[in-house]
Amino acid sequence: MDPFKQMTDWKKNMDHFFGDQFWNEFENVIKPAIPQINIYQYDHELICIVNIPGLTDLNKVDIFVDYATLELKGVIDVAYTGGTVVKEEILQGVFEREVSLPFPVRKDKINATYKDGLVFIHLHRLISDESGRNKVSIELMDER
């Protein structure tokens, strides 16, 4: 039995009653966000460190970057069986998480590595060569 499934069903019923946005402020209190993420900003780079314990198959996690949004989808599975659970604090299960980035990032320069239960995502700031202003050249008209 997935305790978060019951919580999700309960939240859907409450959303229906109070409105979709009512619980947004309480989201991390009711159900902490998984996976946990730290983001470190440099002048033109971001390092995102994502906590995904027990990842043995890298294909179980999808990372998407779109302009200024980082999206993570996957499964956290501690994969331990046996015994009776006395305390369970490591959040696990299927996750989908979107995180707003502090600035737009390049699509062509993304690197992700996994080590010791952490995914390190290296992103680079999108610096556009185009400005909002376009210079219009003036041509001399022929007199006729």
LINDA-V46598 format. One record per helix or strand of 3 or more residues. SS is the DSSP state (h for helix, s for strand). FROM is the first residue (numbers start at 1). LEN is the number of residues. If there is no record, write none. Layout:
ss=(SS,SS)
from=(FROM,FROM)
len=(LEN,LEN)
This chain:
ss=(h,h,s,s,h,s,s,s,s,s)
from=(3,24,37,45,58,61,69,93,111,118)
len=(16,7,5,7,3,6,8,8,5,8)
